[in-house]
């Protein structure tokens, strides 16, 4: 039986730092049914080409490639995907660029586990509410 938060939610974690990735995976697994990790933008693109994810948790800078570039390259695969961006940048212009691409949640580095967990839990709860609304509007077969 599902607890509601974990029901079919999938997450793609795109983080090149092993320590940050470990903690993000722990938090995501606590709230998501499955977590796929990509340590580079190319790995993330491959994962996105094979399946749809409900949630992506992304490090802003991935070895010379920004998440903006990743989001632009995978925009067709990201329809209806919630995105959390982790960044050390406080630049309002950068935030605006993400917002133009549909990103609604930013976590400033250095992160705390509490902040990451709160954000992941809130986004997954939003995903579940949207699914419940959709299911209630869909006629039973």
N, C-alpha and C positions, 0 to 999 in steps of 0.2 A: 504494500500500500504506500502511496505517495504522501508526503507531508505538505503538498501544495506548492512549496517553493522549488522543489527539486523535479517536479513533474515534467520530464522531457526537455529541460533547459540545457542548451549546449553553449560552451564558452570557448573562445579562441584567445589565448594569452600570447601576446607578441612582446617579448622582453628578452634582451640580449645579456642582461646581467644575471648570473646564476643565483645569486643570493636574493635579489629582488624577485626573480622568477619563482623561486621556492616559496617565498611567503605569499605571493599572489596566487600561486597554484593551491596552496593550503586553503586560502580564503575562498577561492572560486569553487573548489571541490566541496567545501562545507555547504555551499548554496546551490551548486549546479550539478546536474546529473553526470555531465561529462566535460572534461577540459582537454583541449588540444593545445600543446605549446609549440610556438614557432620562435626560434631564436634569431631569425633574420627575416627581412621583408620578402625574399624569394620563397622561403618556407611558408610564410603566411599566405602568399599568393597561391601556392600549390594547394594548401589546405582549403582556401576559399573556392578554388576551382572544382573541388570534389564534393563539397557539402555547404549547406547554409548554417550559419551560426546565429544564435539569438543574441549573444553578447560577445563583444570584443573588448579586451583590456589591453591597451597599447602603450608602450613606451614611446615618447615623442621622437627620440633620436635613436635610430638603429644603424649603427655603423655606417654613417654617411647618407642614409636614406631616412627622410622624415616620414612620420605617419601621414602627413598631408599627401605625400607622393603615393604612399600605399593606398590610402583612401581613394585618391583620384584614379589609380590604376584598377582598383577593384570595385568601383562604385556600383556597377551592375550587380555584383555578387553581395553587396552590402544592403540592399533594399530590405527594410524592416529589421535591421540589426542595430541594437543599442550599442553605443561605443563609449567607453571610459578612456580618457587620455591621461596618462601620467607624465608630468613634465616639471622640470625645474624652472622653466621660463615663466616669467610674470608679464610678458609682453602682451598688451591688450590687442595689438594688431594680429598676433598669432592666434589668440583666442577667437577673434572675429573670423579668421580664415577657417578654423575648425567649425565654428557655429554655422557658417555658410554651407558646410558639408553635412550638417545635421547632428554634429556632436553636441550633446547637452551637458555632459558631466566631465569636469576636469579635477584631477587630484594633483596638488602641488607637492613636489619633492623637496625635502625628504618626507617620505610617507610614514604614517603610523599605521600599525595593523588595524587599530580601531577605525581610522578614517577609511581605509581600504574596505574593511568588512562592512561598514555602514553603507558605502557607495554600492558595493556589489549586491548587498541584500536589498537595497532600495530599487535598483534597476531590475533585479529578478522579480521582485514583487510587482513592479510596473508591467513587466512582460506577462506575468501570470494574470494580472487584471485585464490586460488587453486580450489575452487568449480567452478568458472567461466571457468577456463581452462578445467576442466573435462567435464563440460556441453557442451563446444564448440566442444569437441572431440566425444561426444556421439551422434549418429544419432537420429534424432527425430522419434518418433513412430507414 
